[in-house]
Amino acid sequence: MNRSILTLSLAASLAGALAAQAAPMTEDQMMGMEKCYGIALKGQNDCAAGAGTTCAGTSTKDYDAAAWKAVPAGTCTTMNVEGHMGMLEPMKS
């Protein structure tokens, strides 16, 4: 295999992996889960991260009240991440 074909193949694989990571969670993936706002670290949200962001991995600050992580259903409001309580609804800024 020549070098340019190998390079293109690796680039395509990386692009596919990055696109899959940034994709919103499907209904099947959310089965038995709930959205928990205010506990995601910067860049580690599952989707919807407030002003200026669109989806997974786009939050720009830790514990953003508009960004959520998927957690097992029934556990969000009991979560306390370094003093930040999980919320079932986003907090308005």
N, CA, C and O of each residue as an XYZ file, in Angstrom:
372
protein
N       0.856     -1.165      0.000
C       0.000      0.000      0.000
C       0.909      1.237      0.000
O       1.861      1.324      0.775
N       0.594      2.184     -0.883
C       1.472      3.349     -0.913
C       1.142      4.310      0.230
O       0.080      4.229      0.847
N       2.053      5.195      0.485
C       1.987      6.092      1.645
C       0.748      7.004      1.622
O       0.140      7.219      2.670
N       0.359      7.544      0.458
C      -0.786      8.465      0.406
C      -2.096      7.740      0.692
O      -2.983      8.311      1.327
N      -2.237      6.500      0.241
C      -3.453      5.735      0.533
C      -3.525      5.426      2.026
O      -4.597      5.514      2.625
N      -2.412      5.070      2.619
C      -2.371      4.806      4.053
C      -2.726      6.063      4.844
O      -3.492      5.994      5.805
N      -2.181      7.198      4.451
C      -2.465      8.460      5.130
C      -3.946      8.803      5.028
O      -4.559      9.191      6.022
N      -4.524      8.664      3.843
C      -5.945      8.951      3.661
C      -6.814      7.992      4.485
O      -7.815      8.413      5.065
N      -6.452      6.747      4.539
C      -7.209      5.766      5.321
C      -7.187      6.113      6.810
O      -8.215      6.053      7.485
N      -6.017      6.473      7.308
C      -5.909      6.852      8.724
C      -6.696      8.123      9.018
O      -7.348      8.221     10.058
N      -6.641      9.090      8.121
C      -7.382     10.338      8.308
C      -8.885     10.073      8.319
O      -9.608     10.641      9.137
N      -9.350      9.227      7.432
C     -10.776      8.898      7.379
C     -11.223      8.180      8.651
O     -12.309      8.446      9.167
N     -10.401      7.284      9.148
C     -10.735      6.575     10.392
C     -10.820      7.534     11.567
O     -11.741      7.441     12.378
N      -9.876      8.446     11.665
C      -9.882      9.432     12.744
C     -11.093     10.343     12.643
O     -11.736     10.625     13.654
N     -11.414     10.804     11.453
C     -12.574     11.673     11.262
C     -13.864     10.962     11.666
O     -14.738     11.560     12.294
N     -13.977      9.701     11.309
C     -15.162      8.924     11.689
C     -15.282      8.756     13.185
O     -16.378      8.857     13.737
N     -14.181      8.504     13.840
C     -14.199      8.340     15.297
C     -14.577      9.638     15.986
O     -15.348      9.621     16.945
N     -14.058     10.749     15.524
C     -14.387     12.039     16.121
C     -15.847     12.398     15.876
O     -16.508     12.925     16.771
N     -16.353     12.129     14.700
C     -17.756     12.423     14.398
C     -18.681     11.580     15.266
O     -19.702     12.080     15.737
N     -18.352     10.335     15.485
C     -19.182      9.464     16.316
C     -19.199      9.936     17.766
O     -20.228      9.850     18.436
N     -18.071     10.429     18.249
C     -18.003     10.905     19.630
C     -18.840     12.153     19.825
O     -19.438     12.326     20.887
N     -18.903     13.035     18.824
C     -19.620     14.297     18.954
C     -21.102     14.157     18.654
O     -21.854     15.116     18.831
N     -21.538     12.992     18.206
C     -22.941     12.792     17.871
C     -23.795     12.748     19.127
O     -23.353     12.252     20.163
N     -25.031     13.270     19.038
C     -25.922     13.199     20.192
C     -26.256     11.751     20.530
O     -26.205     10.877     19.665
N     -26.596     11.506     21.782
C     -26.954     10.148     22.201
C     -28.280      9.762     21.568
O     -29.186     10.587     21.446
N     -28.386      8.507     21.170
C     -29.620      8.005     20.564
C     -30.625      7.646     21.652
O     -30.277      7.557     22.830
N     -31.869      7.442     21.245
C     -32.907      7.031     22.205
C     -32.527      5.711     22.870
O     -32.747      5.534     24.068
N     -31.954      4.778     22.093
C     -31.546      3.493     22.659
C     -30.471      3.675     23.729
O     -30.513      3.019     24.769
N     -29.509      4.563     23.478
C     -28.446      4.819     24.450
C     -28.991      5.492     25.709
O     -28.429      5.331     26.793
N     -30.079      6.244     25.571
C     -30.665      6.953     26.716
C     -31.640      6.079     27.508
O     -32.142      6.504     28.548
N     -31.911      4.869     27.027
C     -32.827      3.972     27.727
C     -32.309      3.713     29.142
O     -31.180      3.252     29.311
N     -33.123      4.005     30.157
C     -32.733      3.790     31.544
C     -31.810      4.871     32.089
O     -31.264      4.738     33.184
N     -31.641      5.941     31.318
C     -30.775      7.036     31.722
C     -31.608      8.317     31.838
O     -32.737      8.384     31.351
N     -31.032      9.333     32.492
C     -31.667     10.634     32.534
C     -30.604     11.709     32.326
O     -29.420     11.495     32.584
N     -31.053     12.863     31.855
C     -30.149     13.987     31.666
C     -29.919     14.640     33.025
O     -30.869     14.974     33.733
N     -28.656     14.816     33.378
C     -28.305     15.421     34.657
C     -27.468     16.670     34.385
O     -26.328     16.584     33.928
N     -28.054     17.823     34.673
C     -27.412     19.109     34.405
C     -26.531     19.538     35.565
O     -26.800     19.222     36.724
N     -25.466     20.268     35.227
C     -24.628     20.890     36.245
C     -23.511     20.037     36.814
O     -22.844     20.463     37.756
N     -23.284     18.845     36.274
C     -22.228     17.981     36.819
C     -21.112     17.690     35.831
O     -20.098     17.102     36.204
N     -21.283     18.096     34.568
C     -20.294     17.790     33.531
C     -19.074     18.698     33.640
O     -19.198     19.894     33.903
N     -17.911     18.121     33.437
C     -16.692     18.909     33.365
C     -16.564     19.511     31.968
O     -17.192     19.034     31.023
N     -15.750     20.558     31.839
C     -15.540     21.233     30.557
C     -15.169     20.213     29.488
O     -14.245     19.418     29.662
N     -15.908     20.247     28.376
C     -15.622     19.370     27.250
C     -16.066     17.929     27.425
O     -15.771     17.087     26.578
N     -16.777     17.626     28.520
C     -17.185     16.246     28.770
C     -18.701     16.083     28.864
O     -19.187     15.067     29.361
N     -19.445     17.078     28.391
C     -20.899     16.968     28.406
C     -21.371     16.008     27.317
O     -20.673     15.784     26.328
N     -22.563     15.443     27.510
C     -23.109     14.533     26.500
C     -23.836     15.292     25.407
O     -23.844     14.838     24.262
N     -24.446     16.425     25.708
C     -25.090     17.249     24.687
C     -25.638     18.520     25.319
O     -25.638     18.665     26.541
N     -26.107     19.442     24.475
C     -26.725     20.703     24.888
C     -25.961     21.410     25.988
O     -26.172     21.150     27.173
N     -25.087     22.291     25.595
C     -24.247     22.949     26.587
C     -24.425     24.458     26.638
O     -23.454     25.193     26.823
N     -25.638     24.918     26.478
C     -25.897     26.340     26.651
C     -25.454     27.206     25.484
O     -25.267     26.727     24.366
N     -25.292     28.477     25.766
C     -24.993     29.476     24.741
C     -23.699     29.170     24.000
O     -22.658     28.929     24.612
N     -23.778     29.182     22.682
C     -22.586     29.029     21.862
C     -22.121     27.601     21.641
O     -21.118     27.389     20.960
N     -22.806     26.629     22.185
C     -22.409     25.234     21.985
C     -23.592     24.449     21.460
O     -24.744     24.849     21.629
N     -23.301     23.337     20.825
C     -24.370     22.575     20.200
C     -24.519     21.157     20.701
O     -25.631     20.631     20.747
N     -23.417     20.526     21.078
C     -23.586     19.124     21.436
C     -22.420     18.570     22.234
O     -21.684     19.311     22.886
N     -22.263     17.254     22.173
C     -21.307     16.525     23.006
C     -19.906     17.094     22.960
O     -19.370     17.390     21.892
N     -19.321     17.244     24.143
C     -17.947     17.676     24.265
C     -17.713     19.148     23.974
O     -16.572     19.556     23.754
N     -18.775     19.959     23.967
C     -18.630     21.359     23.586
C     -18.762     22.342     24.744
O     -18.644     23.549     24.535
N     -19.001     21.859     25.947
C     -19.127     22.803     27.066
C     -17.787     23.484     27.304
O     -16.728     22.883     27.129
N     -17.852     24.737     27.703
C     -16.625     25.519     27.851
C     -16.245     25.777     29.300
O     -15.228     26.415     29.573
N     -17.058     25.283     30.234
C     -16.703     25.456     31.643
C     -17.191     24.254     32.452
O     -18.158     23.590     32.082
N     -16.508     23.993     33.553
C     -16.895     22.910     34.452
C     -18.236     23.231     35.111
O     -18.514     24.383     35.444
N     -19.049     22.220     35.292
C     -20.316     22.296     36.027
C     -21.294     23.299     35.428
O     -22.069     23.917     36.159
N     -21.271     23.467     34.121
C     -22.194     24.380     33.439
C     -23.619     23.897     33.689
O     -23.944     22.741     33.416
N     -24.458     24.773     34.202
C     -25.840     24.405     34.537
C     -26.697     24.150     33.306
O     -27.823     23.670     33.436
N     -26.190     24.460     32.106
C     -26.926     24.202     30.873
C     -26.405     22.971     30.145
O     -26.963     22.590     29.115
N     -25.356     22.342     30.648
C     -24.776     21.154     30.017
C     -25.158     19.921     30.822
O     -25.234     19.973     32.049
N     -25.400     18.800     30.124
C     -25.812     17.593     30.845
C     -24.946     16.387     30.527
O     -24.295     16.304     29.486
N     -24.969     15.464     31.463
C     -24.375     14.132     31.325
C     -25.508     13.128     31.492
O     -26.429     13.356     32.277
N     -25.448     12.033     30.768
C     -26.418     10.958     30.950
C     -25.978     10.123     32.147
O     -24.835      9.672     32.222
N     -26.905      9.927     33.079
C     -26.632      9.133     34.285
C     -27.768      8.129     34.455
O     -28.841      8.324     33.885
N     -27.562      7.064     35.219
C     -28.648      6.112     35.443
C     -29.889      6.813     36.015
O     -29.782      7.649     36.912
N     -31.054      6.461     35.486
C     -32.309      7.079     35.916
C     -32.465      6.992     37.437
O     -32.208      5.954     38.046
N     -32.887      8.099     38.027
C     -33.125      8.149     39.464
C     -31.915      8.538     40.297
O     -32.008      8.597     41.523
N     -30.773      8.807     39.655
C     -29.576      9.120     40.438
C     -29.148     10.583     40.374
O     -28.347     11.018     41.201
N     -29.655     11.344     39.422
C     -29.160     12.698     39.191
C     -29.242     13.583     40.434
O     -28.240     14.171     40.842
N     -30.397     13.680     41.021
C     -30.577     14.635     42.122
C     -29.840     14.232     43.394
O     -29.772     15.016     44.340
N     -29.292     13.029     43.430
C     -28.499     12.617     44.593
C     -27.004     12.828     44.352
O     -26.191     12.616     45.252
N     -26.644     13.247     43.128
C     -25.225     13.436     42.797
C     -24.707     14.750     43.347
O     -25.363     15.788     43.259
N     -23.515     14.679     43.914
C     -22.825     15.856     44.418
C     -21.386     15.744     43.931
O     -20.590     14.973     44.465
N     -21.070     16.529     42.907
C     -19.739     16.477     42.304
C     -18.982     17.733     42.745
O     -19.204     18.826     42.224
N     -18.099     17.551     43.699
C     -17.314     18.654     44.244
C     -18.187     19.840     44.627
O     -17.854     20.985     44.320
N     -19.308     19.570     45.298
C     -20.202     20.625     45.767
C     -21.236     21.079     44.758
O     -22.015     21.988     45.048
N     -21.265     20.472     43.579
C     -22.230     20.827     42.542
C     -23.271     19.714     42.467
O     -22.961     18.583     42.090
N     -24.506     20.047     42.828
C     -25.591     19.061     42.829
C     -26.161     18.886     41.423
O     -26.292     19.851     40.670
N     -26.496     17.645     41.083
C     -27.124     17.348     39.811
C     -28.546     17.888     39.785
O     -29.235     17.881     40.805
N     -28.991     18.360     38.613
C     -30.321     18.921     38.434
C     -30.988     18.259     37.226
O     -30.319     17.953     36.238
N     -32.294     18.040     37.301
C     -33.007     17.412     36.197
C     -33.394     18.410     35.095
O     -33.774     18.002     33.997
N     -33.301     19.679     35.375
C     -33.615     20.735     34.409
C     -32.435     21.699     34.345
O     -31.768     21.926     35.354
N     -32.167     22.272     33.161
C     -31.062     23.239     33.083
C     -31.415     24.506     33.848
O     -32.574     24.919     33.883
N     -30.420     25.112     34.453
C     -30.635     26.360     35.152
C     -30.463     27.490     34.157
O     -29.502     27.508     33.388
N     -31.378     28.418     34.169
C     -31.307     29.568     33.260
C     -30.201     30.492     33.716
O     -30.054     30.753     34.910
N     -29.412     30.995     32.756
C     -28.306     31.900     33.083
C     -28.780     33.320     33.161
O     -27.986     34.222     33.425
